[in-house]
Amino acid sequence: MYKQSSPAESTDPAAGQAGKKAVALLYDKVRAPILKAKGEGEFALEIIRIAKEHNIPIAEDPVLAETLSYLQLEEEIPEEVYVSVATVLSWVYWLQGRQPDSSS
């Protein structure tokens, strides 16, 4: 089964690195994307480091990251952010030279 992870990050300029937030989503094409990781400050930087280490695309969207950071781990994203998350996932597919309906 194809699984797509995509972290988003957010930085509050007034707070510096301590205010940085990151979230990671998993999309398995069966249900809505779910929150797999979230963190702030040093933990956010660790999420981003791991994503880079595994060549997982990183989208910087402060509002989306802030919104998703309120979810519990393993929780599906709410319908209110479907369009924003779909935009990020479309970008990830584009980076990979794929289309969302492709099987590989």
Protein Blocks (a to p, Z undefined) as FASTA:
>chain_A
ZZdddddddddfklmmmlpccdddddehlaccddfbdcehjlmmmmmmmmmmnopacddd
fklmmmmmmpcehiacdfklmmmmmmmmmmmmmmnopafkbcZZ
